[in-house]
């Protein structure tokens, strides 16, 4: 019996020694944490906004009577509607409204996004400075210019437009694309020489 007690005491002492050794055996390391910020993503204009080829004739005899200006509305799906002006209020006899017609259909702009956050809502805004016009670089100062307005945006795969300042959502791979349509308005009392008329507008995409 005494011998067993001695063995038990020895085992307990050994366990105590191991426990004590385990408590005092510790290591410390200075670890590192990091995060990468990537607010930037890719936004590319893959197709330019074009209203195609048109013919235009200015109003005759209606100056000063607030005639409506002719315009072309280009949808995000590439459908365009030309609307001629009118002769305004109480026009003189023989007045003729400005007329605009489409010869070759236009195409909406297309923008592609890449390297954005997956399944993330982005806000799209399209705008033009109030003083900016589409003009012909070869024309004189009295030649007519065009104004852009009423931008519309449609995300790829969607069935309806959103107004400027609306939202789109990226895909799993952080990509998305959208079309931009707009309305082009001419000046009813101006002549327009043949040639290309161009100007810039701004498209902004943000988280």
C-alpha positions as a LaTeX table, in Angstrom:
\begin{tabular}{lrrr}
\hline
Residue & $x$ (\AA) & $y$ (\AA) & $z$ (\AA) \\
\hline
Unk1 & 0.00 & 0.00 & 0.00 \\
Unk2 & 2.83 & 2.34 & 0.88 \\
Unk3 & 4.52 & 1.55 & $-2.39$ \\
Unk4 & 1.38 & 2.45 & $-4.36$ \\
Unk5 & 1.05 & 5.74 & $-2.52$ \\
Unk6 & 4.64 & 6.60 & $-3.38$ \\
Unk7 & 3.97 & 5.84 & $-7.06$ \\
Unk8 & 0.80 & 7.98 & $-6.99$ \\
Unk9 & 2.64 & 10.87 & $-5.37$ \\
Unk10 & 5.40 & 10.59 & $-7.96$ \\
Unk11 & 2.89 & 10.65 & $-10.84$ \\
Unk12 & 1.11 & 13.69 & $-9.41$ \\
Unk13 & 4.41 & 15.49 & $-8.97$ \\
Unk14 & 5.33 & 14.68 & $-12.56$ \\
Unk15 & 1.96 & 16.00 & $-13.84$ \\
Unk16 & 2.40 & 19.17 & $-11.81$ \\
Unk17 & 5.85 & 19.65 & $-13.30$ \\
Unk18 & 4.49 & 19.21 & $-16.86$ \\
Unk19 & 1.62 & 21.60 & $-16.21$ \\
Unk20 & 3.97 & 24.18 & $-14.81$ \\
Unk21 & 6.28 & 23.79 & $-17.80$ \\
Unk22 & 3.32 & 24.15 & $-20.18$ \\
Unk23 & 2.19 & 27.36 & $-18.52$ \\
Unk24 & 5.62 & 28.93 & $-18.78$ \\
Unk25 & 6.22 & 27.82 & $-22.42$ \\
Unk26 & 4.82 & 30.72 & $-24.57$ \\
Unk27 & 5.82 & 32.56 & $-27.70$ \\
Unk28 & 4.86 & 36.09 & $-28.88$ \\
Unk29 & 4.94 & 37.38 & $-32.44$ \\
Unk30 & 4.14 & 40.81 & $-33.86$ \\
Unk31 & 1.59 & 40.01 & $-36.61$ \\
Unk32 & 0.65 & 42.22 & $-39.58$ \\
Unk33 & $-2.79$ & 43.35 & $-40.77$ \\
Unk34 & $-3.40$ & 45.03 & $-44.12$ \\
Unk35 & $-6.10$ & 46.20 & $-46.48$ \\
Unk36 & $-5.90$ & 47.36 & $-50.09$ \\
Unk37 & $-8.07$ & 50.26 & $-51.22$ \\
Unk38 & $-9.16$ & 50.17 & $-54.86$ \\
Unk39 & $-11.71$ & 52.89 & $-55.46$ \\
Unk40 & $-10.70$ & 53.13 & $-59.10$ \\
Unk41 & $-12.27$ & 50.98 & $-61.81$ \\
Unk42 & $-12.32$ & 51.04 & $-65.60$ \\
Unk43 & $-14.89$ & 53.05 & $-67.57$ \\
Unk44 & $-14.55$ & 52.94 & $-71.36$ \\
Unk45 & $-16.63$ & 54.49 & $-74.14$ \\
Unk46 & $-16.84$ & 51.60 & $-76.58$ \\
Unk47 & $-19.39$ & 53.20 & $-78.95$ \\
Unk48 & $-19.79$ & 56.94 & $-79.51$ \\
Unk49 & $-23.16$ & 58.67 & $-79.37$ \\
Unk50 & $-24.18$ & 59.44 & $-82.96$ \\
Unk51 & $-27.39$ & 60.89 & $-84.34$ \\
Unk52 & $-26.53$ & 59.57 & $-87.79$ \\
Unk53 & $-26.98$ & 61.69 & $-90.90$ \\
Unk54 & $-29.75$ & 64.27 & $-91.17$ \\
Unk55 & $-31.06$ & 66.98 & $-93.42$ \\
Unk56 & $-32.18$ & 70.28 & $-91.94$ \\
Unk57 & $-33.85$ & 73.43 & $-93.27$ \\
Unk58 & $-34.26$ & 76.56 & $-91.18$ \\
Unk59 & $-37.54$ & 78.29 & $-90.50$ \\
Unk60 & $-38.64$ & 81.01 & $-92.90$ \\
Unk61 & $-40.48$ & 84.14 & $-91.82$ \\
Unk62 & $-41.10$ & 83.06 & $-88.23$ \\
Unk63 & $-38.28$ & 84.82 & $-86.36$ \\
Unk64 & $-39.40$ & 86.63 & $-83.25$ \\
Unk65 & $-42.56$ & 84.57 & $-82.77$ \\
Unk66 & $-41.05$ & 81.82 & $-80.55$ \\
Unk67 & $-41.05$ & 78.99 & $-83.06$ \\
Unk68 & $-40.32$ & 75.49 & $-81.75$ \\
Unk69 & $-36.92$ & 74.12 & $-82.66$ \\
Unk70 & $-36.62$ & 70.85 & $-84.59$ \\
Unk71 & $-35.12$ & 67.89 & $-82.77$ \\
Unk72 & $-34.20$ & 64.22 & $-82.93$ \\
Unk73 & $-34.73$ & 61.87 & $-80.00$ \\
Unk74 & $-32.37$ & 58.87 & $-80.02$ \\
Unk75 & $-33.36$ & 56.09 & $-77.63$ \\
Unk76 & $-31.00$ & 53.81 & $-75.73$ \\
Unk77 & $-32.01$ & 51.04 & $-78.14$ \\
Unk78 & $-31.08$ & 52.98 & $-81.28$ \\
Unk79 & $-34.54$ & 54.12 & $-82.38$ \\
Unk80 & $-34.65$ & 57.73 & $-83.52$ \\
Unk81 & $-37.59$ & 60.08 & $-83.99$ \\
Unk82 & $-37.23$ & 63.36 & $-85.85$ \\
Unk83 & $-39.61$ & 66.18 & $-84.96$ \\
Unk84 & $-39.80$ & 69.32 & $-87.08$ \\
Unk85 & $-40.36$ & 72.72 & $-85.51$ \\
Unk86 & $-43.43$ & 74.87 & $-85.79$ \\
Unk87 & $-44.07$ & 78.47 & $-86.80$ \\
Unk88 & $-44.78$ & 79.73 & $-83.30$ \\
Unk89 & $-47.47$ & 82.13 & $-82.16$ \\
Unk90 & $-49.21$ & 84.41 & $-84.70$ \\
Unk91 & $-46.68$ & 83.84 & $-87.49$ \\
Unk92 & $-46.58$ & 86.05 & $-90.58$ \\
Unk93 & $-48.30$ & 84.80 & $-93.72$ \\
Unk94 & $-46.14$ & 82.35 & $-95.64$ \\
Unk95 & $-44.10$ & 81.30 & $-92.62$ \\
Unk96 & $-42.41$ & 77.91 & $-92.87$ \\
Unk97 & $-41.28$ & 75.91 & $-89.84$ \\
Unk98 & $-37.78$ & 74.51 & $-89.53$ \\
Unk99 & $-37.62$ & 70.91 & $-90.68$ \\
Unk100 & $-35.32$ & 68.08 & $-89.72$ \\
Unk101 & $-35.29$ & 64.57 & $-91.21$ \\
Unk102 & $-33.16$ & 61.48 & $-90.70$ \\
Unk103 & $-31.21$ & 60.02 & $-93.64$ \\
Unk104 & $-29.09$ & 57.47 & $-91.76$ \\
Unk105 & $-30.15$ & 56.26 & $-88.31$ \\
Unk106 & $-27.97$ & 57.01 & $-85.33$ \\
Unk107 & $-26.55$ & 54.77 & $-82.62$ \\
Unk108 & $-26.63$ & 55.20 & $-78.84$ \\
Unk109 & $-23.38$ & 55.39 & $-76.90$ \\
Unk110 & $-22.14$ & 52.29 & $-75.09$ \\
Unk111 & $-19.98$ & 52.35 & $-71.98$ \\
Unk112 & $-18.22$ & 49.36 & $-70.40$ \\
Unk113 & $-17.19$ & 48.99 & $-66.76$ \\
Unk114 & $-14.51$ & 46.59 & $-65.48$ \\
Unk115 & $-12.59$ & 45.87 & $-62.27$ \\
Unk116 & $-15.35$ & 47.18 & $-60.02$ \\
Unk117 & $-16.69$ & 45.49 & $-56.91$ \\
Unk118 & $-18.96$ & 42.46 & $-57.69$ \\
Unk119 & $-22.73$ & 42.79 & $-57.26$ \\
Unk120 & $-22.37$ & 46.46 & $-56.37$ \\
Unk121 & $-24.73$ & 49.34 & $-57.11$ \\
Unk122 & $-23.20$ & 52.15 & $-59.19$ \\
Unk123 & $-24.72$ & 55.53 & $-59.95$ \\
Unk124 & $-24.58$ & 56.77 & $-63.57$ \\
Unk125 & $-24.87$ & 60.45 & $-64.45$ \\
Unk126 & $-24.79$ & 61.95 & $-67.96$ \\
Unk127 & $-24.71$ & 65.71 & $-68.45$ \\
Unk128 & $-23.56$ & 68.49 & $-70.72$ \\
Unk129 & $-22.49$ & 71.99 & $-69.77$ \\
Unk130 & $-25.23$ & 74.50 & $-70.51$ \\
Unk131 & $-22.89$ & 76.44 & $-72.79$ \\
Unk132 & $-21.58$ & 73.39 & $-74.66$ \\
Unk133 & $-22.83$ & 72.82 & $-78.19$ \\
Unk134 & $-22.25$ & 70.45 & $-81.08$ \\
Unk135 & $-20.63$ & 72.59 & $-83.75$ \\
Unk136 & $-18.89$ & 72.33 & $-87.11$ \\
Unk137 & $-15.23$ & 73.32 & $-86.87$ \\
Unk138 & $-15.28$ & 74.61 & $-90.47$ \\
Unk139 & $-18.34$ & 76.82 & $-90.03$ \\
Unk140 & $-18.53$ & 80.52 & $-89.28$ \\
Unk141 & $-19.91$ & 81.99 & $-86.07$ \\
Unk142 & $-23.36$ & 82.52 & $-87.58$ \\
Unk143 & $-23.77$ & 78.87 & $-88.48$ \\
Unk144 & $-26.19$ & 76.80 & $-86.44$ \\
Unk145 & $-25.24$ & 74.57 & $-83.53$ \\
Unk146 & $-26.94$ & 71.65 & $-81.79$ \\
Unk147 & $-27.80$ & 71.14 & $-78.14$ \\
Unk148 & $-27.90$ & 67.83 & $-76.23$ \\
Unk149 & $-30.51$ & 67.19 & $-73.54$ \\
Unk150 & $-32.79$ & 64.58 & $-71.95$ \\
Unk151 & $-30.16$ & 61.87 & $-71.49$ \\
Unk152 & $-31.46$ & 58.34 & $-70.94$ \\
Unk153 & $-29.51$ & 55.34 & $-69.67$ \\
Unk154 & $-30.21$ & 51.63 & $-69.99$ \\
Unk155 & $-28.19$ & 48.89 & $-68.34$ \\
Unk156 & $-27.36$ & 45.91 & $-70.55$ \\
Unk157 & $-29.99$ & 43.20 & $-70.24$ \\
Unk158 & $-32.60$ & 45.48 & $-68.69$ \\
Unk159 & $-36.01$ & 46.18 & $-70.22$ \\
Unk160 & $-36.36$ & 49.84 & $-69.30$ \\
Unk161 & $-34.39$ & 53.08 & $-69.09$ \\
Unk162 & $-33.28$ & 54.98 & $-66.06$ \\
Unk163 & $-32.88$ & 58.74 & $-65.94$ \\
Unk164 & $-29.47$ & 60.27 & $-65.45$ \\
Unk165 & $-28.44$ & 59.81 & $-61.84$ \\
Unk166 & $-29.97$ & 56.32 & $-61.75$ \\
Unk167 & $-28.39$ & 53.08 & $-60.60$ \\
Unk168 & $-26.96$ & 49.99 & $-62.29$ \\
Unk169 & $-25.47$ & 46.85 & $-60.70$ \\
Unk170 & $-22.21$ & 45.10 & $-61.52$ \\
Unk171 & $-21.97$ & 41.37 & $-62.25$ \\
Unk172 & $-20.02$ & 38.72 & $-60.34$ \\
Unk173 & $-16.83$ & 39.59 & $-62.25$ \\
Unk174 & $-17.16$ & 43.30 & $-61.45$ \\
Unk175 & $-18.24$ & 44.29 & $-64.97$ \\
Unk176 & $-21.27$ & 46.06 & $-66.38$ \\
Unk177 & $-22.26$ & 48.02 & $-69.47$ \\
Unk178 & $-24.92$ & 50.54 & $-70.37$ \\
Unk179 & $-26.23$ & 52.57 & $-73.30$ \\
Unk180 & $-26.83$ & 56.32 & $-73.39$ \\
Unk181 & $-29.41$ & 58.02 & $-75.59$ \\
Unk182 & $-30.33$ & 61.70 & $-75.76$ \\
Unk183 & $-32.24$ & 64.40 & $-77.63$ \\
Unk184 & $-30.51$ & 66.60 & $-80.21$ \\
Unk185 & $-32.07$ & 70.03 & $-80.79$ \\
Unk186 & $-31.27$ & 72.39 & $-83.67$ \\
Unk187 & $-31.73$ & 76.16 & $-83.88$ \\
Unk188 & $-34.73$ & 76.85 & $-86.04$ \\
Unk189 & $-33.51$ & 80.21 & $-87.36$ \\
Unk190 & $-30.00$ & 79.13 & $-88.37$ \\
Unk191 & $-28.43$ & 77.73 & $-91.51$ \\
Unk192 & $-26.32$ & 74.57 & $-91.23$ \\
Unk193 & $-23.47$ & 73.84 & $-93.62$ \\
Unk194 & $-22.72$ & 70.23 & $-94.51$ \\
Unk195 & $-20.22$ & 68.35 & $-92.38$ \\
Unk196 & $-19.71$ & 66.74 & $-89.00$ \\
Unk197 & $-20.91$ & 68.55 & $-85.88$ \\
Unk198 & $-19.41$ & 67.38 & $-82.61$ \\
Unk199 & $-19.20$ & 68.31 & $-78.97$ \\
Unk200 & $-18.49$ & 66.69 & $-75.63$ \\
Unk201 & $-20.63$ & 65.62 & $-72.72$ \\
Unk202 & $-19.79$ & 64.01 & $-69.40$ \\
Unk203 & $-20.64$ & 60.53 & $-68.14$ \\
Unk204 & $-19.85$ & 59.85 & $-64.48$ \\
Unk205 & $-20.07$ & 56.48 & $-62.75$ \\
Unk206 & $-19.57$ & 56.29 & $-59.00$ \\
Unk207 & $-19.98$ & 53.93 & $-56.04$ \\
\hline
\end{tabular}
